[in-house]
Amino acid sequence: MKAFYVLFLCSISLGIMAQGSSLKVVNNTNCSFIIKATAYDSLCEESCQSGIYCVMPNDSIYLPPCQDSTFKWDVVKISPGANDCESEPCSGGDQPTLSSPYSHGCKEFATTVTDAEHCAGCNFSASFFGPYILRIH
């Protein structure tokens, strides 16, 4: 019983130290995208960024948590990526920034993008499906 109690306390401590969850980005298009997300604390005073990630066509990625559990994913910038997704965003496409409707509401951008242009010819839409899933379609 004592071992169970210690395990329980350790799991609570780890839960308090980790941000709520990774952000899953699902790309249901035939084009690649460069993603950068920002999470904010509950007072909208501090933020952390995910770094820059590439999501390839018809693939999914997970952006790891960047702070503790008081931080929620709030803002995601979506940039059209070149085919190799290792260079700068390709020119000629839209680069929308979205706010999550499930966040603390620190920044106010659109919560959905429809019919945005990609430089490779894929028009795309994007929206959050819950606090930890962003879908590009």
C-alpha positions in Angstrom: 0.0 0.0 0.0 2.9 2.4 0.8 4.4 1.8 -2.6 1.1 2.6 -4.2 0.8 5.9 -2.2 4.4 6.9 -3.3 3.6 6.1 -7.0 0.4 8.1 -6.7 2.2 11.2 -5.3 4.9 10.9 -8.0 2.3 10.8 -10.8 0.5 13.9 -9.4 3.8 15.8 -9.2 4.7 14.9 -12.8 1.2 15.9 -14.0 1.6 19.3 -12.3 5.0 19.9 -14.0 4.0 19.1 -17.5 1.9 21.1 -19.9 -1.6 19.6 -20.6 -0.7 17.8 -23.8 1.1 17.8 -27.0 -0.6 19.5 -30.0 -1.4 17.0 -32.7 -1.4 18.6 -36.2 -3.2 16.5 -38.8 -2.5 17.3 -42.5 -5.1 15.9 -44.8 -3.9 17.6 -47.9 -1.3 16.8 -50.7 0.9 19.7 -49.6 3.4 20.2 -46.8 3.1 22.9 -44.1 5.4 24.6 -41.6 3.9 25.0 -38.2 4.8 27.2 -35.3 2.6 27.2 -32.1 2.5 29.3 -29.0 1.1 28.5 -25.6 0.2 31.0 -23.0 -0.3 30.9 -19.2 -3.7 31.5 -17.6 -2.9 35.2 -17.1 -1.7 35.7 -20.6 1.6 37.1 -19.2 4.0 34.4 -20.2 4.3 32.3 -23.4 6.4 29.5 -24.8 6.8 28.4 -28.4 6.9 25.0 -29.9 9.7 25.6 -32.3 9.2 25.2 -36.1 7.9 21.9 -37.3 7.1 20.4 -40.7 4.0 18.3 -41.4 4.3 16.4 -44.7 1.3 15.7 -47.0 -1.3 13.3 -45.6 0.6 12.9 -42.3 0.4 13.9 -38.6 2.9 15.3 -36.2 2.9 16.0 -32.4 4.3 19.3 -31.1 5.6 18.5 -27.6 4.4 20.6 -24.6 6.6 23.6 -23.9 5.7 24.5 -20.3 3.7 23.5 -17.3 0.0 22.6 -17.0 -1.2 26.2 -16.7 -0.1 26.8 -20.3 -2.6 26.1 -23.1 -2.0 26.1 -26.9 -3.3 29.4 -28.1 -1.8 30.5 -31.4 -0.7 28.5 -34.5 0.9 30.0 -37.6 0.5 27.8 -40.7 2.9 28.5 -43.6 2.9 26.6 -46.9 6.1 24.5 -47.1 8.1 23.6 -50.1 8.0 19.9 -51.2 11.0 19.0 -49.1 9.8 21.0 -46.1 13.4 21.9 -45.2 13.5 25.3 -46.7 11.8 28.6 -45.8 8.0 28.8 -46.5 7.4 28.9 -50.2 6.3 32.2 -51.6 2.9 33.0 -53.1 0.7 31.2 -50.5 -1.3 32.4 -47.5 0.2 32.2 -44.1 -2.8 32.2 -41.7 -2.5 32.5 -37.9 -5.2 30.8 -35.9 -6.3 31.1 -32.3 -7.6 28.0 -30.5 -11.2 28.4 -29.2 -10.2 26.1 -26.3 -7.3 28.3 -25.0 -7.2 31.1 -22.4 -8.0 33.6 -25.2 -4.8 35.6 -25.0 -4.6 36.4 -28.7 -7.5 37.0 -31.0 -7.1 35.6 -34.4 -9.6 33.7 -36.5 -10.4 30.2 -35.1 -10.9 28.8 -38.6 -9.4 29.4 -42.0 -11.2 28.4 -45.1 -10.0 28.3 -48.7 -6.5 29.6 -48.1 -4.0 29.3 -50.9 -0.8 27.1 -50.9 2.0 27.9 -53.3 1.9 24.3 -54.6 -1.7 24.7 -55.7 -3.5 23.1 -52.7 -6.2 25.3 -51.3 -6.7 24.4 -47.7 -8.8 25.0 -44.6 -7.7 24.7 -41.0 -9.4 24.5 -37.6 -9.1 23.1 -34.1 -10.9 19.9 -33.2 -10.6 20.1 -29.4 -7.8 21.7 -27.4 -5.1 19.4 -28.7 -5.9 18.8 -32.3 -5.4 21.1 -35.3 -6.6 19.7 -38.6 -5.5 21.0 -42.0 -7.7 19.8 -44.8 
